């Protein structure tokens, strides 16, 4: 899509992003990881999302790739 329409912005649904993020976690960690991602998704504004994401990064240092998605 981006090759043909260079100005097009591709937007992924948050559910798909979370599912993709959970693929890097073990089965044991997935439920807790998903719970800890919810405040990022449900933040009322960008600043609150940034704070929630920083808390996630501190709690899950080995899953930084999840925070980068």
C-alpha positions in Angstrom: 0.0 0.0 0.0 2.7 2.5 1.0 4.7 1.7 -2.1 1.9 2.8 -4.4 0.3 5.5 -2.2 3.3 7.1 -0.5 1.2 9.6 1.4 -1.1 6.9 2.9 -0.9 6.3 6.6 -1.4 2.7 7.7 -3.2 2.4 11.0 -3.3 -0.8 13.0 -6.0 -1.5 15.5 -4.8 -1.6 19.1 -6.1 -5.1 19.5 -3.8 -6.3 16.7 -0.9 -4.4 18.2 -1.4 -6.0 21.6 -1.8 -9.5 20.1 1.4 -9.0 18.2 3.2 -7.8 21.3 2.1 -10.8 23.3 3.7 -13.1 20.8 7.1 -12.3 22.3 6.0 -13.2 25.8 5.8 -16.7 27.4 2.4 -18.2 28.0 2.8 -17.6 31.7 3.5 -13.9 31.2 0.8 -13.0 28.7 -2.1 -12.3 31.0 -0.1 -10.1 33.3 1.6 -8.4 30.3 -1.8 -7.7 28.7 -3.1 -6.3 32.0 -0.1 -4.0 32.3 -0.6 -2.7 28.7 -4.2 -1.6 29.3 -3.4 1.7 31.0 -1.4 2.7 27.9 -4.4 1.9 25.7 -6.9 3.5 28.0 -5.0 6.7 28.7 -7.0 9.9 28.5 -4.3 11.8 26.6 -0.8 11.4 25.2 0.9 12.5 28.4 -0.9 9.9 30.4 -0.1 7.2 27.8 3.6 8.2 28.0 3.6 7.8 31.8 1.8 4.5 31.6 4.3 3.3 28.9 7.3 4.3 31.1 5.8 2.3 34.0 5.4 -0.6 31.7 9.0 -0.3 30.6 10.3 -0.3 34.2 8.1 -3.3 35.2 9.0 -5.3 32.0 12.6 -4.6 31.2 13.0 -7.8 29.1 10.0 -6.9 27.0 11.1 -3.6 25.6 10.2 -4.7 22.1 6.5 -4.8 23.3 6.7 -1.2 24.4 8.2 -0.2 21.0 5.3 -1.6 19.0 
